[in-house]
Amino acid sequence: MAPFYYNDHSQPLPILQGEALEVGVDGVKGTTYTGSFNGEPLAFYSDDGAQFYSFHGIQAQAETGIYPLSITATHADGTTQTFEQLVLLQDVNYGFQNVYVDTGLEPDEIAYEESFLAEALSNPSSERYWDGIFNYLWMNPA
């Protein structure tokens, strides 16, 4: 399996709260890639069968610390190789502000929304819904 890397369009290490983790693999044609970040599955996509990418959203309030990242290559002959690395998730210090509301969402409304999102995010599509590269603010500051 080719080495794991963060490509030119990804956020550099460490991973930051509230950012997207972008994982790139220089792959081998005929090989499929799967992975996980802190036990959450990573789905890999490729336009050319040689470079594979996975994107994973990091919650803004995620606990900082060291998290496991794993990538597994399954070759055409059925053999597998696994790459594992611990990566740092760093605090961004967004700060906070207390907001008081008279009424909020009912527990059943919250449960419905969580269920809806879990179902929507549980079956990633291999269809690409964008063109070009992602343009992060840190790449082109205003």
C-alpha positions, 0 to 999 in steps of 0.5 A: 500500500502506498504511504498515507498522506495529507494532500495539498488541498487538506488541512495540515496536521494537527486536525482542528475542531470543526474542520474536515479531515481529508485523507488522501492515499496514493493507491494501486488500481484494482485495490479498494480502501476503507478506513476509520477515524476514532472508530467512525468509518471512512469511505474512500473515493477516486476519480482515476482509480489511483488517488483515493480521498476520504472526508470526515467532519470533525465536530466543533465541540469534539474532545481534544486529544490523540485519536486513532486513524486506520486505513486498510487496502484490499488488493485484487487477490484478496490480501489486505494491508493496514496502516494505523497512526495516532493523530492529534485533534487540537482545540480551536478555542471558539469560545462560547456564549450562553443563549437563553431561550424560553422554549426549546426542542422537545426530546422527541424532536431531538431524537427525530433529528438525530435519527434523520441525520444518522440515516442520511450519513450512514450510506455514503454515495460514490457519486461526486457532487462537486467540481474542482478543489475545495477552497479553504479560507486558510489557503486564500485569506481575504 
